[in-house]
Amino acid sequence: MKLTSPIDFIETNHLIINKKYSTLMEQIGFDSFDSIYDHSSGDVIKKIKDKAVMRLEFQHENIKHAFYLKRHDVKFAALARLLSPFASRLRFSQGRLEFENICSFRNCKFPTVVPVAAGEKFVRIFWAKSFLITEDFSPFVSLEELLVKQPQLFMGPDGQNRKEILLNSIARLAREMHRQGFNHLDFNATHILLHYDNESSVPKIALFDFQRVDKRKFFRFRWKIKSLARLNYSLPHEIFSEKDRMDLFLFYLNKKRLRSFDRLQWLWVKRKTARIKHHTDKILAKREAVNK
């Protein structure tokens, strides 16, 4: 499946399933909400607060399939429950919301991970739980992981050229995403996926983690400030210079040099980056104090 192909899905029994995977899901026993949500055999990738992510592998008809299952614990959803008789497609869960956000991005030709299925179910009158399944995104890796494991790719003259192409590609993706009315609220090196074919210096790019997507037009003028600040903070200083960061901003604006108003916006991006750093440092300090 292409990274930008629209998703054709079906809904049944608390599930929403990508049609391409409907037969496979049934044959591996993932045919109900509980059979998926309660699945326990797999590698735990992340466990934070009310969310857990597991990597699952299945062998079916001599083909190995790998999925990521993101499971959301029970959440209070009274308002959605009360309004559901008046809006049959009302979302009351993070799993369903993320599946639909991915579909919306793909409908506008933005590259994403492949959504396999999602489910949402009330467990008590006003409480709901949910999940999302996506296909393993290999050979893509996150930009964050690539920078940690292969920083040499962006060193020296060849690395500088590769870095400029990368920053230009990411900036154009962000600009077009905002132009079409989407703001990925976790737009950073962790959630940008890359793959370089053979010796190519031009990466294929995709996005993942679509729980938080803003579509409110009223705040659109702030989107580039916050998105570029988040990305700016996530790029390590030992690899990306101040010139690289300025280039990223220029690429987003599609300009060769900054004008007066652009410079004000650039200062705004840097101030927002500093606030993100201050906030993150405080959170990490609290966690360190608790773990002592």
Buried (B, 14 or more C-beta within 10 A) or exposed (E): EEBBBEBEBEEEEBBBBBEBBBEBBEEBEBBBBEBBBEBEEBEEEEEEEEBBBBBBEBEEEEEEBEBBBBBBEBBEBEEBBEEBEEEEEBBBBBBBBBBBBBBBBBEBEBBBBBBBBBBBBBEEEBBBBBBBBBBBBEEBBBBBBBBEEEEEBBBEEEBBEBBBBBBBBBBBBBBEBBEEBBBBBBBBBBBBBBBBEEEEBEBBBBBBBBBBBBEEEEEBEEBBBBBBBBBBBBBEEEBBEEEBBBBBBBBBBEEEEBEEEBEEBBEBBBEBBEEBEEEEEEEEEEEEEEEE
